[in-house]
Amino acid sequence: MNTSMSITKTRETATKSYSQDEQNLREDLAAAYRLIHHYGMTDMIYSHISVRIQEEPAIFLLNPHGLLFDEICASNLVRVDINGNKIDATDAEVNPAGFTIHSAIHLGCPNAHAIAHSHTISGMAVAAMEEGLLPLNQASMEFYNRVAYHDYEGISLDLDERERIVASLGEKKCLILRNHGLLTVGRTVAEAFYYMYYLNQACQIQVNVLSSGAKTIIPAPDICEHTARQFEEPSFHNQEVARVWEANRRLLDRLDSSYRQ
């Protein structure tokens, strides 16, 4: 079956009456996929963004494996259980390695309703650096001492890695998968996207600075910590996440509103 036929059949199969809450989450998740594409943060058909749509039993939305991120829309997202098994009758496939990582965090972190995972060039570059993410810029300082690390164990096909991924993340919102890529979690799709965009931006800054060969300036630890706390102050953080998300949804609606379908 070719890709265009697969997309059509997936949409046909998924055309059913969803609750308004689920439809809203579908549109949010589809928007995040389109935005990751728009900002050049994709890796062909690989990496994932997921969101929990039901608590008991736990049900999640994930992208169909094989589609590019700009092909994702609300109706072709796949409902899966905690083991990555498809719930609805659909020809769409699910990438088992991708959901191993996501299921681990959804299971082990109750507030991780949405998870974004990327293989950006800058993110993968920093993931290969022993020193990890450095506080080289104000954008980087949002993540000062707030990024966790998980050592590379191979392609994530083994379910027993799930506990170690959760232990590595702890209570942090951002995880650098060493020799692999970036992962962020959020209470909402908007928050997971926000963290991913700015974490990747921090990685881009680091790659650019270190590749220049110039001597770096790193502010004192107390300044870095003060800046990080300013970023995470709830009234500031929540307001900025909402503003960023609303602006990007307006952008998508101007460019191509088919993500809502």
C-alpha positions as CSV (number, residue, x, y, z in Angstrom):
1,M,0.0,0.0,0.0
2,N,1.5,3.3,-1.0
3,T,1.8,6.2,1.5
4,S,-1.1,8.3,0.1
5,M,-3.5,5.3,0.2
6,S,-2.3,4.6,3.7
7,I,-3.0,8.1,4.9
8,T,-6.5,8.0,3.3
9,K,-7.4,4.6,4.9
10,T,-6.1,5.7,8.2
11,R,-8.3,8.8,8.1
12,E,-11.3,6.8,7.0
13,T,-10.8,4.2,9.8
14,A,-10.3,7.0,12.3
15,T,-13.5,8.9,11.2
16,K,-15.6,8.4,14.3
17,S,-17.2,10.5,16.9
18,Y,-14.7,11.6,19.4
19,S,-15.5,13.5,22.6
20,Q,-14.7,17.2,22.3
21,D,-11.9,16.7,24.8
22,E,-10.3,14.0,22.7
23,Q,-10.7,16.1,19.5
24,N,-9.1,19.0,21.2
25,L,-6.1,16.8,22.2
26,R,-5.9,15.4,18.7
27,E,-5.7,18.9,17.2
28,D,-3.1,20.0,19.8
29,L,-0.9,16.9,19.1
30,A,-1.3,17.2,15.3
31,A,-0.3,20.9,15.7
32,A,2.8,20.0,17.6
33,Y,3.9,17.6,14.8
34,R,3.3,20.3,12.2
35,L,5.2,22.8,14.2
36,I,8.2,20.5,14.7
37,H,8.2,20.1,10.9
38,H,7.9,23.9,10.4
39,Y,10.9,24.7,12.6
40,G,13.1,22.1,10.9
41,M,13.3,19.8,13.9
42,T,12.3,16.5,12.2
43,D,14.2,13.3,11.4
44,M,12.3,12.0,8.4
45,I,9.6,9.6,9.8
46,Y,11.4,9.1,13.1
47,S,10.9,10.4,16.6
48,H,7.5,11.0,18.3
49,I,5.2,13.2,20.3
50,S,2.5,11.5,22.4
51,V,-0.3,12.6,24.7
52,R,-2.4,10.7,27.2
53,I,-6.1,11.0,26.4
54,Q,-7.5,8.6,29.1
55,E,-6.3,7.7,32.6
56,E,-8.0,4.4,33.4
57,P,-7.3,2.3,31.4
58,A,-4.4,4.5,30.1
59,I,-4.8,5.4,26.4
60,F,-2.4,7.5,24.3
61,L,-2.2,9.1,20.9
62,L,0.8,8.6,18.7
63,N,1.8,9.2,15.1
64,P,1.4,6.5,12.5
65,H,4.8,5.1,11.7
66,G,5.9,6.0,8.2
67,L,4.3,9.4,7.8
68,L,6.2,12.6,7.7
69,F,5.4,15.1,10.4
70,D,3.7,17.5,7.9
71,E,1.3,14.6,7.0
72,I,0.0,14.3,10.6
73,C,-3.5,15.5,11.2
74,A,-6.0,15.0,14.1
75,S,-7.8,12.0,12.4
76,N,-4.8,9.9,11.5
77,L,-3.3,9.8,15.0
78,V,-3.4,6.3,16.5
79,R,-4.8,5.3,19.8
80,V,-2.6,2.9,21.7
81,D,-2.5,1.2,25.1
82,I,0.4,1.3,27.6
83,N,2.2,-1.5,25.6
84,G,1.8,0.3,22.3
85,N,-0.9,-2.0,21.1
86,K,-3.4,-0.4,18.7
87,I,-6.9,0.0,20.1
88,D,-8.8,0.8,16.9
89,A,-8.9,-1.2,13.7
90,T,-6.5,0.7,11.4
91,D,-3.8,-0.1,8.8
92,A,-1.5,2.4,10.5
93,E,1.7,1.0,12.2
94,V,3.3,2.1,15.5
95,N,7.0,2.3,16.0
96,P,7.8,0.0,19.0
97,A,11.1,1.6,19.8
98,G,9.5,5.0,20.0
99,F,6.7,3.9,22.3
100,T,9.1,2.1,24.6
101,I,10.5,5.5,25.6
102,H,7.1,7.2,25.8
103,S,5.3,4.4,27.7
104,A,8.1,4.4,30.3
105,I,7.6,8.0,31.1
106,H,3.8,8.0,30.8
107,L,3.8,5.1,33.3
108,G,6.3,6.4,35.7
109,C,5.6,10.1,35.7
110,P,1.9,10.9,36.4
111,N,2.3,14.6,35.3
112,A,3.8,13.6,32.0
113,H,0.6,13.9,30.0
114,A,2.6,14.9,26.8
115,I,6.0,13.8,25.7
116,A,8.1,15.1,22.8
117,H,11.2,13.3,21.5
118,S,13.4,14.6,18.7
119,H,16.6,13.8,16.8
120,T,17.6,17.3,15.9
121,I,21.2,17.8,14.7
122,S,22.1,20.2,17.5
123,G,20.3,18.0,20.1
124,M,22.2,14.9,19.0
125,A,25.5,16.9,19.0
126,V,25.0,18.0,22.6
127,A,23.9,14.5,23.5
128,A,27.4,13.4,22.4
129,M,29.2,15.9,24.5
130,E,30.5,14.7,27.9
131,E,29.8,18.1,29.6
132,G,26.2,18.1,28.5
133,L,24.3,21.3,28.2
134,L,26.2,24.4,29.2
135,P,24.7,27.7,30.5
136,L,26.1,29.8,27.6
137,N,23.2,32.0,27.0
138,Q,20.0,33.2,28.7
139,A,18.0,30.7,26.7
140,S,20.3,27.9,28.0
141,M,20.0,29.1,31.6
142,E,16.3,28.2,31.7
143,F,17.6,24.6,31.8
144,Y,20.4,25.1,34.3
145,N,20.6,22.0,36.6
146,R,17.1,21.1,35.2
147,V,18.1,18.7,32.5
148,A,18.5,14.9,33.2
149,Y,20.7,12.5,31.3
150,H,20.2,8.9,30.3
151,D,23.1,6.8,29.0
152,Y,22.8,5.1,25.7
153,E,21.7,1.4,25.7
154,G,21.1,0.8,22.0
155,I,17.8,1.1,20.1
156,S,15.0,1.3,22.7
157,L,13.4,-2.1,22.0
158,D,13.8,-3.6,25.4
159,L,11.0,-3.0,27.8
160,D,13.3,-3.4,30.8
161,E,15.0,-0.1,29.9
162,R,11.7,1.7,30.8
163,E,12.5,1.7,34.5
164,R,16.0,3.1,33.9
165,I,14.6,5.9,31.7
166,V,12.1,7.0,34.4
167,A,14.9,6.9,37.0
168,S,17.1,9.0,34.8
169,L,14.4,11.6,34.3
170,G,13.3,11.8,37.9
171,E,11.2,14.9,38.5
172,K,12.8,17.0,35.7
173,K,11.0,18.1,32.5
174,C,13.9,17.6,30.1
175,L,16.0,14.6,29.3
176,I,19.1,14.3,27.1
177,L,19.3,10.8,25.8
178,R,23.1,10.5,25.4
179,N,24.3,9.6,21.9
180,H,20.6,9.8,20.8
181,G,18.6,13.0,21.2
182,L,16.3,15.2,23.3
183,L,13.1,14.5,25.2
184,T,10.7,16.8,27.0
185,V,7.6,16.3,29.1
186,G,4.7,18.5,29.9
187,R,1.3,18.7,31.6
188,T,0.0,19.7,28.1
189,V,1.1,19.3,24.5
190,A,1.8,23.1,24.6
191,E,4.3,22.7,27.5
192,A,6.1,19.7,26.0
193,F,6.5,21.6,22.7
194,Y,7.7,24.8,24.5
195,Y,10.4,22.9,26.3
196,M,11.5,21.0,23.2
197,Y,11.7,24.2,21.1
198,Y,13.8,26.1,23.6
199,L,15.9,23.1,24.7
200,N,16.9,22.6,21.0
201,Q,17.6,26.3,20.7
202,A,20.0,26.1,23.7
203,C,21.7,23.1,22.0
204,Q,22.0,25.1,18.7
205,I,23.6,28.0,20.6
206,Q,26.1,25.6,22.2
207,V,27.1,24.0,18.9
208,N,27.6,27.4,17.3
209,V,29.6,28.8,20.2
210,L,31.9,25.8,20.6
211,S,32.4,25.4,16.9
212,S,33.6,29.1,16.7
213,G,36.6,28.3,18.8
214,A,36.1,31.5,20.8
215,K,36.7,31.6,24.5
216,T,33.4,31.1,26.3
217,I,31.9,33.2,29.1
218,I,29.8,31.2,31.6
219,P,28.1,33.3,34.3
220,A,28.6,32.4,38.0
221,P,26.4,29.5,39.3
222,D,24.3,31.7,41.4
223,I,23.4,33.9,38.4
224,C,22.5,30.8,36.4
225,E,20.3,29.5,39.2
226,H,18.6,32.8,39.6
227,T,17.8,33.0,35.9
228,A,16.4,29.4,35.9
229,R,14.2,30.3,38.8
230,Q,12.9,33.4,37.0
231,F,12.0,31.2,34.0
232,E,10.1,28.6,36.1
233,E,8.2,31.0,38.3
234,P,4.6,29.6,37.7
235,S,2.8,32.8,36.7
236,F,5.6,33.7,34.3
237,H,6.1,30.2,32.9
238,N,2.4,29.3,32.4
239,Q,1.7,32.6,30.8
240,E,4.6,32.4,28.3
241,V,3.8,28.7,27.4
242,A,0.2,29.8,26.6
243,R,1.4,32.8,24.6
244,V,3.9,30.8,22.6
245,W,1.3,28.1,21.9
246,E,-1.5,30.4,20.9
247,A,0.9,32.3,18.5
248,N,2.0,29.1,16.9
249,R,-1.5,27.9,16.4
250,R,-2.4,31.1,14.7
251,L,0.7,30.6,12.5
252,L,-0.4,27.1,11.6
253,D,-4.0,28.2,10.8
254,R,-2.6,30.8,8.4
255,L,-0.2,28.4,6.7
256,D,-2.3,25.2,6.6
257,S,-5.2,24.4,8.8
258,S,-5.5,20.8,7.6
259,Y,-3.8,19.6,10.8
260,R,-7.3,20.0,12.4
261,Q,-9.0,17.5,10.1
